[in-house]
Amino acid sequence: MKKPIKNLGKKLKPCPFCGRKMVFHKEIRINKYGKQVTYQYYLHEDYDIYHDESCILDEIDMPFTIGAGDANPDTGYIGEYAEDWNRREG
């Protein structure tokens, strides 16, 4: 079950390499022990691989993600790594 929640991604600065925005994703899965596991992360927004240039970050680590395990969509907290992403120069 993949559900992008766009409001948190809008709080992040765009990618310094390609300029695309980042989108928040939250996935809830059931592991092999029957326990619910939640994955939260940011990815580049969708783009057309046939018409848009790929980002160097995606070429290095496909797909490039920013972990958002401690993000909270209910309060609007974007997470520790996302805050670091926003503090960067540029």
C-alpha positions as CSV (number, residue, x, y, z in Angstrom):
1,M,0.0,0.0,0.0
2,K,1.8,3.1,-1.3
3,K,0.4,6.4,-0.5
4,P,2.2,9.7,-1.3
5,I,1.5,12.5,1.1
6,K,2.4,15.6,-0.8
7,N,2.2,18.1,2.0
8,L,5.4,17.0,3.7
9,G,7.3,16.9,0.5
10,K,6.3,20.5,-0.2
11,K,8.3,21.5,2.9
12,L,11.6,20.3,1.4
13,K,13.9,22.3,-0.8
14,P,14.1,21.0,-4.4
15,C,17.0,18.8,-5.4
16,P,20.2,20.8,-5.9
17,F,21.2,18.7,-8.9
18,C,18.1,18.4,-11.0
19,G,15.7,21.0,-9.4
20,R,12.9,18.5,-9.0
21,K,10.7,18.5,-5.9
22,M,10.7,15.7,-3.3
23,V,7.6,13.7,-2.5
24,F,6.8,12.0,0.8
25,H,5.9,8.4,0.7
26,K,4.5,6.2,3.4
27,E,4.2,2.4,2.9
28,I,2.7,0.0,5.4
29,R,3.6,-3.6,4.9
30,I,3.1,-6.8,6.9
31,N,6.4,-8.6,7.5
32,K,7.0,-12.4,7.6
33,Y,6.1,-12.5,11.3
34,G,2.7,-10.9,10.7
35,K,3.7,-7.5,12.2
36,Q,2.9,-4.2,10.6
37,V,6.0,-2.3,9.4
38,T,5.8,1.4,8.3
39,Y,8.3,2.8,5.8
40,Q,8.5,6.5,5.3
41,Y,10.8,8.3,2.9
42,Y,11.2,11.1,0.3
43,L,11.7,10.4,-3.4
44,H,12.1,12.7,-6.4
45,E,8.8,13.6,-8.0
46,D,7.8,11.5,-11.0
47,Y,9.4,12.4,-14.3
48,D,9.3,11.0,-17.8
49,I,12.5,8.9,-18.3
50,Y,12.2,9.4,-22.0
51,H,12.0,13.2,-22.0
52,D,13.5,14.4,-18.8
53,E,17.2,14.2,-17.8
54,S,17.8,11.8,-14.9
55,C,19.3,13.1,-11.6
56,I,22.9,12.2,-10.7
57,L,21.7,11.2,-7.3
58,D,19.4,8.6,-8.9
59,E,22.3,7.3,-11.0
60,I,24.5,6.9,-7.9
61,D,21.8,5.3,-5.7
62,M,18.7,4.2,-7.6
63,P,16.3,5.3,-6.4
64,F,17.7,8.1,-4.3
65,T,15.8,8.4,-1.0
66,I,15.8,10.6,2.1
67,G,14.8,8.5,5.1
68,A,11.8,9.9,7.0
69,G,11.3,7.4,9.7
70,D,10.6,10.0,12.4
71,A,8.5,12.2,10.2
72,N,4.9,12.8,11.4
73,P,2.4,13.8,8.8
74,D,-0.2,14.6,11.4
75,T,1.9,17.3,13.1
76,G,3.8,18.4,9.9
77,Y,7.2,17.4,11.2
78,I,9.3,16.5,8.2
79,G,11.9,14.4,10.0
80,E,15.6,14.8,11.0
81,Y,17.1,14.0,7.7
82,A,14.7,16.2,5.8
83,E,15.6,19.1,8.2
84,D,19.3,18.5,7.4
85,W,18.4,18.5,3.6
86,N,16.8,21.9,4.1
87,R,19.7,23.3,6.0
88,R,22.1,22.8,3.1
89,E,23.5,25.7,1.2
90,G,21.9,26.4,-2.2
